């Protein structure tokens, strides 16, 4: 919860005693619209009961907003970049504090453990999480505690989130399919899908978009295998090595999530790094070098810094009782060796 710099009573205490949200208390204390008269009077009466001070004193004007962000896999370079951007941006904003929860895996159990550790002191939670019934239930619990939630990069269905900050993953998958169909010149081609984690809604949507475009526009490109590698490079490497034994004439690989390093390792081991079209997601130091070396042909990129800033802005606005318009989708960009940004 926000920490008042000079006040006898915190917004959390007022909200709990009055039975209203922290955002409502913040609006009342700061004289903003959007609160019915009887609710406003009830909140002011509660303040009198708690500290006997003048209830119109704006006790919430200079409070620190405390945010929590959950990142399910510390090994994922894209998530590491995004966490860095969030921490850096929060340091640049006066009155905003952030705690980033770096988990060792993207499993449901690990994500649930992090969510369940979020205390009532939190003013907002940003999460990249798997979309499962238990995770959805845990996030609904945060909403019941008046803690706003935003999802990043991969959405989570059927929760009362404030916003989804990220790309249209279905459209990104369609773009990957279009590029695969155009880049492979063989009249009858084979491609494989390497999934990071299907429990991510975004990965599922990318797979659907990829399949849809190949089916409708490039029927000569057949998907001969799909494997889930749990965002793990070693698993990705070993999986691809086995796959190449079965399909030594493989023409393309679509890497939907993390695991690019393992894929490139397998291609180097089999001396196929220059002969198989590889399309992946997320421009990082690793994938940038793979593009330069010719081991990868295209990266579907999203601006991690823009996502980070937008997520923080939405949570801060929610904590302070401000309305924030629904964000547009983050732009999707196709990166090739010839247009790698500085």
N, C-alpha and C positions, 0 to 999 in steps of 0.2 A: 504494500500500500504506500501511497505518497507520504513523505515525511515532512510535516510542517516545520518551518524554521523557527517561527515564533507563534505558538498557540498552545492553549491548555488542552485542547481536544482535537483529535485527528479526524479527518473526513471519514475514515473507516469506522471510528466509534460512533460518529453522528449517523452514518448510513445504517449501521447495525441497529442502533437504538430506534431510529425512525422507521426502519423497515423499507428503506428506499435504496436506490443504487448510489454508488459513489459519484457517478456522473451527475445525478440529480442534485446531490448535495453541493457539488462544485458549481452548478449553474445558479443555485440559490445564493450561495455565499458570494458569488461574483456578480450578482444582479443581472444575469442573462435571461433571455426569454426561453420559452419552451417548457415551463413548469406551471401547472394549474395552480390557481390562487390557494385552494385549500391545502394542497401539498406544500406549497411554499411556506404557508403559515405553520404547518405541522413541523417542518424542518427547523424553522426559526424557534419555535417553542422548544424543540428538542435541544437545540444549542443552549437556550436559557437554562434548561434543566441540568445540563451537563457541566456548564462552567459559570453560569451566572453573569457572563459578560454581555456586552452589547451584541446581539445576534447579527447585526448588520456588518460587524467587523469582518473584512474579507480574509478569513483564516486560510482560505485555499489559494490565495493569489500567488504565493511564492513557494509552492510545494515542489518537491522533486518527484518526477514521474519515474517509477521503477519498472523496467521491462524485463521480461524473460524470453529468450529465444532457444528453441530446441533444434539441434542439428544431429540427425540420427547416425551419421557415420563419419568419423574423423578422418578416414582414409580417402574420402572422396575429394579430389582437388577443387571441384566447383563449389562444394559446400564449404570448404576451408576458405576459399576466396570470399564467398558471401558472408561468412561469419566475420572475417576481417573487415569488410566494408561496413557491416552493422556496428561493430565495436568502434571503428574510427568515426563514423557519422555521429553516433551517440556522444562521443567525447567532444564533438564540435558544437553540441547543442547545450546551452545552459539549462540546468534543471532537469536533465535526463540522465538516468543511470541504467546500465544494462548488465544482465547476467546471461552469459551464453552457456548452454548445457551441451557439451560435446560428448555424445554417446559413442560407445565402442562398436555398435552395430546398428542396423536398421530394423531389427526384429521388433515385433509387436511388444514383447515383454520389456525390452529396453526403453521403448517410447513410452509405454505406460508408466514405468518406474519414474521417468523424468516428469511426466505430467502430474503424477500423484505427489511429487515433491514440491510443486508450485504452491507457495504459501499465500495466505490472504493478503500479504504485503505487496503482491504483484499488482501492477496497474494495467498489465496487458501481456499477452503471450503471442509470439510468432512461432510458427512451427512448419517444418518440412517433415511430414509424417506419413506412415502407411495408412491406407484407408481400410480399416477393419472395424467390425462392430464394437469391439472393446475400446479401441481408440476413439471412435465417435462418441461412445458413452462417456468416456473420461473427459473429452472436450466439452460435452454438454454440461458436465459437472462444473467446469470452470465458468461457463455462462451462468449457471445457477448461482454462483458465488460472485456475480457481477464483475468477472474478469474478462474483458474483451479478447477475442482471438482473431488473428489473421493467419491465413495459410500462404506459404511461399512455394513457388516452383511447381509443386504438385498439389492439387486441390484435395479436399476431403469432403465427401458428400454428407448431406443430412445433418449439418451442424449449424448453429446460429452464429456463423463467423461474421466479422465486420467487413472483410474483404478477402478476395483471392488475389495475390500479387504474383503474376507470372505470365508466361506465354500461353497461347492456345496450343496445347500439346497435340491435339488431333491434327491441327493444321501443320505443326512441325513434322509429324510423322508422314503426312501427305507430301510435304516438301522433300523429305528424305527418299520417299518412294519415287517421286518424279526425277530426282537427281540420279538415283540408282538406274532407273530405266533409260535415262539419257546417256549416262556414262558407260554402261556396259554395251559393247558393240556386237557381242556374239548373237547370232540369230536365235539360238536356243541356249538360255543362260540359267545358271543356278545361283541362288543367293540364300544366305542364312541370317536368322535373327538371333542376336545375343542380347537377352534381356538382363537388365540389372536386377530389378525386383518387381514382379508383377503386382505386388501389394501396393505399390505406388500407383495411384490413379493416373498420374501423368504418363507413366511407362505403358500402362494398358492402353491409354488413348493414343500414344505414339504408334504402338503396334497396330491398332485398328486403322489409323490413317495410312500407314505404310502399306498394309495389305490391300486397302481399298484402291489406292492408286495403281498398284501393280496389276491387280485384277482387272481394272477397268481400262487402263491405258497401255499397259505393257505386258500383255498375256504371255509373251515369249520368255519373260523372266519368272521362273518358278522358285517359290520358297521351299527348299528341300529339308530345312531343319530349323527348329527354334529351341533355345536352351536358356534357362534362367541361371545366373551365376552369382546371385546374392551380392552384387556389387564388389566382388572379390577378384583381384587380379590373378591370383594363382588358380582359382577355379576357372576363370575365363581362359587362361593359357591352356590348362589341361583339357578343358572341354573342346577347344578349337583343335588341338592336336589330334584328339580322337575323331573329331568330325572330318578332318582332312584325310584321315585314313579311309573313311567311308566315301567321301566325295573329293578325291584329289583334283577334280576338274572344277572346283568351286570358283565362281566368278565374282561374287560380291558378299560383303558382310555389313549388316546394319547393327551397330552397337547402340542400343537404346539408352543405356545409363552409363554407370562407371564400368571399369574393366578394360578400358582401351589399352593400358600398358600390357596386360596379359595377352590381349589379342595380338599386339605388335610383336611381343616376345615369341608367340607361337609362329607367326608369319616369318620372323627372322630365322627361327630354328629350322623351318621347312623350306627356306629360301623362296618364299612366295610374297615377300613384302612389296614387290613392284608389280606383281601380276594379278592381284585381287583388289577390286575396288572396295574401299573401306570408308564408310560414312558413320560419323558419331556425333555426339552432343557435347557442347561446352568448350569454349576456347580457354585453355589453361596453359601453363608453361610446358607441360608434357605434350598436349595435343598440338600446340603451336610448332614444336620441334618435329612431330610426326608429319605435319603438313609440309614443312620445309624439306624433310628427308624424302618425301614422296611415299611414305608408308601409309598415310591417310590421304584421301582424295577430297573430302569436304567435311566441314564441321557446321552443324546447325547450332547457332549461338544465340544466347539471350544475355542481356546486360545485367550481370550480377549486382553491380553497384546501384543501378537504377532500381532494381527489385528491393535491395536493402533499404535504400532511402525511402521509398514509397511505403514499405512495411512499417518502418519506424514512424513516419509521418502519420499514418492512419492510427497507429496505437496511441501516440501522444495526443492526437485529436480526440480519440474516444475517451482517454483518461481525463481530459480536461473538459469534457462535455460538449465539444464542438462537433458539428456535422461535417462530414467529409464525403464528397461525391465518389461514386463507385469508380475505381481506377480503370483506365483502358488496359487492354492486354499489352504486355511488354512486347516490343517489336522482335520479330524473328529475322535473323540474318544468316545467310549462307556464306561461310568463309572458305576460300580456296587458297592454294599456295600463292596466288598472284594478288590477293587483296587482304592479306593478314594485316590487321590494324597495328599501329605502333603501341 
